[in-house]
Amino acid sequence: MMFGRKRSESEPVRKDQVLRLISLGMRETDTADRDINSKAFDNAKDAFDTVLGKSTQAEKKAAFDALKRHGY
């Protein structure tokens, strides 16, 4: 059907991408806790933001839910 209802397709969730987001999110938070003005924090934030930009909304939600669950 050309003009039918749009099928709802769920966004892909790549487990490795979610795990990468979780790992980098924890690293960013841990370095911020140590010294938010350090080069290590800038590097951790840049790495997290880069991977975040390449993630789907579903992957971001899964990662943020997991980080929140673990107190990050």
BALUMTOR-399122 format. One line per field, with one value per residue (C-alpha): residue number from 1; residue in three letters; chain; x, y, z negated. Coordinates in steps of 0.25 Angstrom, whole numbers, plus 5000, padded with zeros to 4 digits. Example, Ala and Ser with C-alpha at 12.3 -4.5 7.8 and 13.67 -1.06 7.14 Angstrom:
BEGIN
k = [1,2]
r = [ALA,SER]
c = [A,A]
xx = [5049,5055]
yy = [4982,4996]
zz = [4969,4971]
END
This chain:
BEGIN
k = [1,2,3,4,5,6,7,8,9,10,11,12,13,14,15,16,17,18,19,20,21,22,23,24,25,26,27,28,29,30,31,32,33,34,35,36,37,38,39,40,41,42,43,44,45,46,47,48,49,50,51,52,53,54,55,56,57,58,59,60,61,62,63,64,65,66,67,68,69,70,71,72]
r = [MET,MET,PHE,GLY,ARG,LYS,ARG,SER,GLU,SER,GLU,PRO,VAL,ARG,LYS,ASP,GLN,VAL,LEU,ARG,LEU,ILE,SER,LEU,GLY,MET,ARG,GLU,THR,ASP,THR,ALA,ASP,ARG,ASP,ILE,ASN,SER,LYS,ALA,PHE,ASP,ASN,ALA,LYS,ASP,ALA,PHE,ASP,THR,VAL,LEU,GLY,LYS,SER,THR,GLN,ALA,GLU,LYS,LYS,ALA,ALA,PHE,ASP,ALA,LEU,LYS,ARG,HIS,GLY,TYR]
c = [A,A,A,A,A,A,A,A,A,A,A,A,A,A,A,A,A,A,A,A,A,A,A,A,A,A,A,A,A,A,A,A,A,A,A,A,A,A,A,A,A,A,A,A,A,A,A,A,A,A,A,A,A,A,A,A,A,A,A,A,A,A,A,A,A,A,A,A,A,A,A,A]
xx = [5000,5006,4998,4995,4999,5013,5018,5025,5039,5046,5060,5072,5079,5093,5097,5112,5108,5100,5112,5121,5112,5111,5126,5129,5118,5124,5138,5133,5126,5138,5148,5138,5137,5153,5155,5145,5155,5165,5170,5165,5151,5151,5156,5146,5135,5139,5140,5126,5120,5126,5119,5107,5105,5106,5096,5081,5071,5068,5082,5084,5071,5076,5090,5085,5075,5086,5095,5084,5081,5095,5096,5103]
yy = [5000,5013,5022,5013,5014,5015,5002,5005,4999,4999,5005,4996,4993,4988,4982,4985,5000,5000,4994,5004,5016,5010,5008,5022,5029,5022,5027,5041,5042,5036,5046,5057,5053,5053,5067,5073,5083,5072,5068,5053,5058,5066,5053,5044,5054,5055,5040,5039,5050,5043,5030,5036,5043,5030,5023,5022,5027,5013,5011,5024,5021,5007,5012,5024,5014,5005,5016,5022,5008,5007,5021,5028]
zz = [5000,5004,4995,4983,4969,4966,4960,4946,4947,4934,4934,4934,4921,4922,4909,4912,4914,4901,4893,4899,4895,4881,4880,4885,4877,4864,4868,4871,4857,4849,4856,4853,4838,4837,4845,4854,4859,4864,4877,4874,4872,4885,4892,4885,4889,4903,4904,4898,4907,4920,4917,4912,4926,4933,4924,4927,4917,4912,4909,4902,4893,4890,4886,4878,4871,4867,4862,4854,4848,4844,4837,4848]
END
